[in-house]
Each structure stands twice: as C-alpha cells, then as structure tokens.
Amino acid sequence: CPRRRRCASSSMLSVRIGARGGARALARSRGYLTLGALPEEVSMVREMARSFAETELYPVAGHTDAAHEYPHKQVVQLAELGLLGMMVPENFGGAGMSSLAYAVALEEISRGCASAGVIMSANNSLYCAPLLKYGNDAQKTEFLTTYAKGEQVGCFGLSEPGNGSDAGAATTMAIEDGPDHFRLNGTKAWITNAHEAKCAIVFATTDKAAKHKGISAFIVPMDLPGFNLGAKEDKLGTSTETLC
C-alpha cells in the first residue's frame, strides 16, 4: 500500500458560558457550555440526534446488546442524518459541521445506545479526522468521501496485544517493498468496527532507530491479500459494536 504521512491530531475547545450564575462569561479553564447558550444550528442538531436516539436506538439497544447484534439499520440511518462524517466538508461527502455540533450529537446518540455512539465516534474521530487533516486530495477522494457519507465505515489500527495504547512500543513493521510501496507485518488488537470496516488507518514502524518518532500511518484497504481478521471479542458491554 502507498506510504502515508504520520497521523496525530489534537483539539481544544474554548466556549462562552453564563456571566450571571454561569450564563455568558468566557471560561477557558473549565471549557463547558450550557444548553441554553448553544448556537441555534447546534441546538437543532442536538434535537435531531436526541429524537433519533429516543425513537430508533433506545427501543432496540437492550436487545442488540444482549444478542451482540450489529445495528446495520440504525447505522444506515445515522449516515442518512449526516452523523458519520460530521466535521468533514461537504465536498468530501461530510456534513461540514462544527466540533461542538459533533460533540453534542455524539452525546445524544450515546444516550440512546452506547454502542451506536462508539461506532459513530470511531468513524468520525479515528478514521475520518486523520484523513481529513493529513490526507491529500486524491487520498480524500478515494478513501474519505464514501466513509464521510456513511456508505462504508472505517477503523483505526493502533493498539497491539503487547502494548495497549503505548504507541511507542508497537512492534508492527513497515518495510519498503518497491517504489512508494510498503509491506506491513504485525498484529493489531481491540479494533472498533473491524468486522464492518472496509478500510483501516494502520500504524507501523518505518524507522526503528527513531523510536516513537519513527512510526507512520498507512491507509490500508481491508481486502488486500494478507489482511486477516481475528475473532470478535466477547465484551461485558457495548456488545453491539464489534471489536477484534
């Protein structure tokens, strides 16, 4: 697969909250917003997500979780509402919304079904966001647009059986295999959406001497030869979304 740039992103939200009794003063240190102070468009998104969660997610959440049943119908509906690529610009298939709208919508969706919230957040934050920030236009057109539309979902391959979230201890290697191509060899674990995803952002070491600075991110279609999925994990909760 073609070499991609390293992916790392962070964000900070500074909002206005109430001056009297907490109504409209700038509060960087706390960083929270009262519902009454939400911008009108964000309030509309919140109401839409809340209504969907109450009518489509909450009534079936107990059954799908107990049955370990992926909510295909509800994921399609999330896509139709524009909730699977919320911060991606419209020209790349997304809804072009703010991070605040995304956070509020995710909270409401998770209120109706925690698993649906995990599916939604993994596609938005772990797959679409790195591609949007670091991908070039050709990569975005091929690997982002259909995922931001929700026609497919993606996943994020960082954790490994022996290192958890310590990315610097990852053992997956990427070895150059021809012009602008690499061969990846290693094992990832606890990957959300793995059994439904069509593409993954996979982290692998390209320069071992550079330690954690020698790790690169690759866009890997999951139908490539040699890409194998493990068994689905039998979890204590959020059992509707798959993990392997």
Backbone hydrogen bonds in HBPLUS format (Angstrom, degrees):
<---DONOR---> <-ACCEPTOR-->    atom                        ^
c    i                          cat <-CA-CA->   ^        H-A-AA   ^      H-
h    n   atom  resd res      DA  || num        DHA   H-A  angle D-A-AA Bond
n    s   type  num  typ     dist DA aas  dist angle  dist       angle   num
A0017-ILE N   A0025-ALA O   2.77 MM   8  4.92 167.0  1.79 140.4 139.9     1
A0025-ALA N   A0017-ILE O   1.76 MM   8  4.92  92.8  1.40 118.8 153.4     2
A0018-GLY N   A0022-GLY O   2.43 MM   4  3.58 118.6  1.79 112.9  91.7     3
A0031-GLY N   A0027-ALA O   2.98 MM   4  5.87 160.0  2.02 148.5 154.4     4
A0037-ALA N   A0034-THR O   2.99 MM   3  5.38 148.9  2.09 109.3 118.7     5
A0038-LEU N   A0035-LEU O   3.25 MM   3  5.42 168.3  2.27 108.6 111.7     6
A0042-VAL N   A0039-PRO O   3.04 MM   3  5.30 121.1  2.40 103.4 118.3     7
A0043-SER N   A0039-PRO O   2.93 MM   4  6.24 156.2  1.99 157.6 165.3     8
A0044-MET N   A0040-GLU O   3.00 MM   4  6.30 148.0  2.10 147.1 155.6     9
A0045-VAL N   A0041-GLU O   3.10 MM   4  6.38 151.8  2.19 139.2 146.3    10
A0046-ARG N   A0042-VAL O   2.88 MM   4  6.14 159.6  1.92 150.4 156.3    11
A0047-GLU N   A0043-SER O   2.96 MM   4  6.20 160.0  2.00 147.3 151.8    12
A0048-MET N   A0044-MET O   3.00 MM   4  6.19 157.4  2.06 145.7 152.0    13
A0049-ALA N   A0045-VAL O   2.90 MM   4  6.13 168.7  1.91 157.5 159.9    14
A0050-ARG N   A0046-ARG O   2.83 MM   4  5.93 157.4  1.88 150.0 157.1    15
A0051-SER N   A0047-GLU O   2.93 MM   4  6.00 161.5  1.96 145.9 150.6    16
A0052-PHE N   A0048-MET O   3.02 MM   4  6.23 161.8  2.05 149.4 154.5    17
A0053-ALA N   A0049-ALA O   2.91 MM   4  6.06 160.0  1.95 146.7 152.5    18
A0054-GLU N   A0050-ARG O   3.01 MM   4  6.20 155.6  2.07 147.6 153.7    19
A0055-THR N   A0051-SER O   3.01 MM   4  6.15 151.7  2.09 148.2 155.6    20
A0056-GLU N   A0052-PHE O   2.79 MM   4  5.48 161.3  1.82 151.1 156.3    21
A0057-LEU N   A0053-ALA O   3.25 MM   4  4.76 137.5  2.44 107.5 118.8    22
A0058-TYR N   A0053-ALA O   2.81 MM   5  5.96 172.9  1.82 175.4 173.5    23
A0060-VAL N   A0057-LEU O   3.10 MM   3  5.68 140.5  2.26 115.3 125.5    24
A0061-ALA N   A0057-LEU O   2.91 MM   4  5.73 126.8  2.20 155.2 170.5    25
A0064-THR N   A0060-VAL O   2.98 MM   4  6.17 177.9  1.98 169.1 169.0    26
A0065-ASP N   A0061-ALA O   3.01 MM   4  5.96 155.1  2.07 144.8 151.8    27
A0066-ALA N   A0062-GLY O   3.06 MM   4  6.14 163.0  2.09 144.1 148.9    28
A0067-ALA N   A0063-HIS O   2.91 MM   4  6.05 151.4  1.99 150.8 159.2    29
A0068-HIS N   A0064-THR O   2.95 MM   4  5.75 107.3  2.49 131.1 145.9    30
A0069-GLU N   A0064-THR O   2.87 MM   5  4.79 165.8  1.89 145.4 149.1    31
A0068-HIS N   A0065-ASP O   3.23 MM   3  5.03 154.4  2.30  96.6 104.3    32
A0072-HIS N   A0070-TYR O   2.94 MM   2  5.78 134.1  2.15 108.7  95.1    33
A0075-VAL N   A0071-PRO O   2.93 MM   4  6.14 152.9  2.01 159.7 168.4    34
A0076-VAL N   A0072-HIS O   3.04 MM   4  6.30 157.2  2.10 153.2 158.7    35
A0077-GLN N   A0073-LYS O   3.07 MM   4  6.40 152.2  2.15 143.8 151.7    36
A0078-LEU N   A0074-GLN O   2.87 MM   4  6.16 147.5  1.97 142.7 151.7    37
A0079-ALA N   A0075-VAL O   3.03 MM   4  6.32 152.3  2.11 144.7 151.5    38
A0080-GLU N   A0076-VAL O   2.98 MM   4  6.32 153.5  2.05 146.0 153.4    39
A0081-LEU N   A0077-GLN O   3.04 MM   4  6.28 138.3  2.22 142.6 153.0    40
A0083-LEU N   A0078-LEU O   2.99 MM   5  5.37 165.6  2.01 159.6 154.9    41
A0082-GLY N   A0079-ALA O   2.93 MM   3  5.05 156.1  1.99 105.6 113.3    42
A0088-VAL N   A0085-GLY O   3.29 MM   3  5.47 154.7  2.35 106.6 114.0    43
A0095-ALA N   A0085-GLY O   3.06 MM  10  6.24 155.0  2.13 138.0 142.5    44
A0097-MET N   A0086-MET O   2.70 MM  11  5.46 163.4  1.72 167.6 161.5    45
A0096-GLY N   A0088-VAL O   2.84 MM   8  5.20 140.7  2.00 143.2 141.7    46
A0092-PHE N   A0089-PRO O   3.01 MM   3  5.63 159.4  2.06 116.5 123.1    47
A0094-GLY N   A0089-PRO O   3.10 MM   5  5.13 150.9  2.19 136.8 127.8    48
A0093-GLY N   A0090-GLU O   2.98 MM   3  4.93 156.4  2.03 114.0 111.5    49
A0102-TYR N   A0098-SER O   3.08 MM   4  6.38 155.3  2.15 143.6 150.6    50
A0103-ALA N   A0099-SER O   2.94 MM   4  6.14 160.9  1.98 145.9 150.4    51
A0104-VAL N   A0100-LEU O   3.00 MM   4  6.20 165.3  2.03 153.9 157.3    52
A0105-ALA N   A0101-ALA O   2.94 MM   4  6.05 163.8  1.97 148.5 153.5    53
A0106-LEU N   A0102-TYR O   2.86 MM   4  5.98 162.6  1.89 152.7 157.9    54
A0107-GLU N   A0103-ALA O   3.07 MM   4  6.22 152.5  2.15 142.2 149.2    55
A0108-GLU N   A0104-VAL O   3.20 MM   4  6.50 155.7  2.26 146.2 151.9    56
A0109-ILE N   A0105-ALA O   2.95 MM   4  6.21 161.8  1.98 155.8 160.9    57
A0110-SER N   A0106-LEU O   2.92 MM   4  6.00 163.7  1.95 148.9 153.7    58
A0111-ARG N   A0107-GLU O   3.04 MM   4  6.17 137.4  2.23 135.6 146.9    59
A0112-GLY N   A0109-ILE O   3.07 MM   3  5.34 130.7  2.32 101.4 113.6    60
A0113-CYS N   A0109-ILE O   3.00 MM   4  6.32 155.1  2.06 150.6 158.3    61
A0117-GLY N   A0113-CYS O   3.14 MM   4  6.49 151.2  2.23 149.0 157.3    62
A0118-VAL N   A0114-ALA O   3.01 MM   4  6.37 145.9  2.13 145.3 154.5    63
A0119-ILE N   A0115-SER O   2.96 MM   4  6.28 161.9  1.99 154.7 158.8    64
A0120-MET N   A0116-ALA O   2.94 MM   4  6.07 162.4  1.97 146.9 152.0    65
A0121-SER N   A0117-GLY O   2.86 MM   4  5.98 161.7  1.90 146.3 151.5    66
A0122-ALA N   A0118-VAL O   2.91 MM   4  5.97 161.3  1.95 150.4 155.3    67
A0123-ASN N   A0119-ILE O   3.24 MM   4  6.40 160.4  2.28 145.0 149.5    68
A0124-ASN N   A0120-MET O   3.03 MM   4  6.18 163.5  2.06 149.8 154.9    69
A0125-SER N   A0121-SER O   2.72 MM   4  5.48 154.5  1.79 147.1 154.3    70
A0126-LEU N   A0122-ALA O   3.12 MM   4  4.98 135.3  2.32 113.5 126.5    71
A0127-TYR N   A0122-ALA O   3.13 MM   5  6.51 128.5  2.40 151.9 166.1    72
A0128-CYS N   A0123-ASN O   2.93 MM   5  6.06 167.6  1.95 154.1 158.3    73
A0129-ALA N   A0124-ASN O   3.03 MM   5  6.18 138.7  2.21 144.8 156.8    74
A0132-LEU N   A0128-CYS O   2.85 MM   4  5.99 156.8  1.91 157.0 164.2    75
A0133-LYS N   A0129-ALA O   3.00 MM   4  6.15 158.3  2.04 151.8 157.2    76
A0134-TYR N   A0130-PRO O   2.88 MM   4  5.87 164.0  1.91 151.0 155.4    77
A0135-GLY N   A0131-LEU O   2.82 MM   4  4.74 144.0  1.95 124.6 133.3    78
A0140-LYS N   A0136-ASN O   2.91 MM   4  6.18 159.9  1.95 157.5 164.0    79
A0141-THR N   A0137-ASP O   2.89 MM   4  6.05 158.5  1.93 147.9 153.5    80
A0142-GLU N   A0138-ALA O   3.10 MM   4  6.28 158.5  2.14 145.6 150.8    81
A0143-PHE N   A0139-GLN O   2.72 MM   4  5.61 164.7  1.74 153.1 158.6    82
A0144-LEU N   A0140-LYS O   2.92 MM   4  4.59 143.0  2.05 123.3 127.6    83
A0145-THR N   A0140-LYS O   3.08 MM   5  6.33 148.4  2.19 171.8 172.6    84
A0147-TYR N   A0144-LEU O   2.99 MM   3  5.25 124.6  2.31 106.2 121.6    85
A0148-ALA N   A0144-LEU O   2.80 MM   4  5.97 154.2  1.87 164.2 173.1    86
A0149-LYS N   A0145-THR O   3.05 MM   4  6.26 147.9  2.15 146.6 155.4    87
A0151-GLU N   A0146-THR O   2.91 MM   5  5.35 134.5  2.12 165.7 173.8    88
A0198-LYS N   A0153-VAL O   3.11 MM  45  6.47 147.6  2.22 170.2 175.7    89
A0155-CYS N   A0199-CYS O   3.09 MM  44  6.59 144.6  2.22 147.4 157.5    90
A0201-ILE N   A0155-CYS O   3.04 MM  46  6.47 155.2  2.10 143.2 148.1    91
A0157-GLY N   A0201-ILE O   2.67 MM  44  5.80 163.3  1.69 151.3 156.9    92
A0203-PHE N   A0157-GLY O   2.99 MM  46  6.18 164.9  2.01 166.2 161.2    93
A0189-ALA N   A0159-SER O   2.96 MM  30  5.62 157.0  2.01 126.2 128.9    94
A0163-ASN N   A0160-GLU O   3.19 MM   3  5.39 158.3  2.24 110.1 116.3    95
A0164-GLY N   A0160-GLU O   3.15 MM   4  5.56 153.3  2.23 157.8 152.5    96
A0166-ASP N   A0163-ASN O   2.92 MM   3  5.37 161.9  1.95 145.6 144.9    97
A0167-ALA N   A0165-SER O   3.03 MM   2  5.67 118.6  2.43 110.5  93.9    98
A0169-ALA N   A0166-ASP O   3.02 MM   3  5.69 158.9  2.06 119.3 125.5    99
A0170-ALA N   A0167-ALA O   3.16 MM   3  5.42 165.2  2.18 115.3 116.6   100
A0205-THR N   A0172-THR O   2.85 MM  33  6.21 170.0  1.86 153.9 151.4   101
A0173-MET N   A0185-ASN O   3.02 MM  12  5.44 159.4  2.06 150.5 147.4   102
A0185-ASN N   A0173-MET O   2.92 MM  12  5.44 154.8  1.99 156.2 162.6   103
A0174-ALA N   A0205-THR O   2.93 MM  31  5.76 155.4  1.99 154.5 146.8   104
A0175-ILE N   A0183-ARG O   2.97 MM   8  5.22 167.1  1.98 142.9 141.8   105
A0183-ARG N   A0175-ILE O   2.74 MM   8  5.22 158.0  1.79 147.3 153.8   106
A0177-ASP N   A0181-HIS O   2.85 MM   4  5.32 171.0  1.86 127.6 130.0   107
A0181-HIS N   A0178-GLY O   3.24 MM   3  5.33 159.1  2.28 127.4 121.4   108
A0194-ALA N   A0191-ILE O   3.39 MM   3  5.59 154.4  2.46 127.0 125.3   109
A0193-ASN N   A0242-THR O   3.04 MM  49  5.36 145.5  2.16 153.4 152.7   110
A0196-GLU N   A0193-ASN O   3.06 MM   3  5.41 144.9  2.19 111.6 122.0   111
A0197-ALA N   A0193-ASN O   2.80 MM   4  5.64 141.3  1.94 163.8 176.5   112
A0222-MET N   A0198-LYS O   3.06 MM  24  5.44 171.9  2.07 127.0 129.4   113
A0200-ALA N   A0220-VAL O   2.95 MM  20  5.20 158.7  2.00 134.3 141.2   114
A0220-VAL N   A0200-ALA O   2.77 MM  20  5.20 176.5  1.77 166.0 166.9   115
A0202-VAL N   A0218-PHE O   2.83 MM  16  5.15 159.2  1.87 152.2 155.0   116
A0218-PHE N   A0202-VAL O   2.80 MM  16  5.15 154.7  1.86 142.0 150.7   117
A0204-ALA N   A0216-SER O   2.97 MM  12  5.61 161.0  2.00 159.1 165.4   118
A0216-SER N   A0204-ALA O   2.86 MM  12  5.61 168.7  1.87 164.9 161.0   119
A0206-THR N   A0214-GLY O   2.77 MM   8  5.63 162.8  1.80 168.8 173.6   120
A0207-ASP N   A0214-GLY O   3.09 MM   7  4.40 150.5  2.18 131.8 132.0   121
A0210-ALA N   A0207-ASP O   3.11 MM   3  5.60 143.3  2.25 110.2 119.8   122
A0211-LYS N   A0208-LYS O   3.11 MM   3  5.30 163.0  2.14 109.5 114.0   123
A0213-LYS N   A0210-ALA O   3.08 MM   3  5.29 142.6  2.23 139.2 131.4   124
A0214-GLY N   A0211-LYS O   2.90 MM   3  5.34 160.3  1.93 116.1 122.5   125
A0224-LEU N   A0221-PRO O   3.36 MM   3  6.01 158.5  2.41 119.6 120.2   126
A0227-PHE N   A0224-LEU O   3.19 MM   3  5.83 156.6  2.25 141.7 141.1   127
A0233-GLU N   A0243-LEU O   2.71 MM  10  5.55 168.1  1.73 166.4 167.7   128
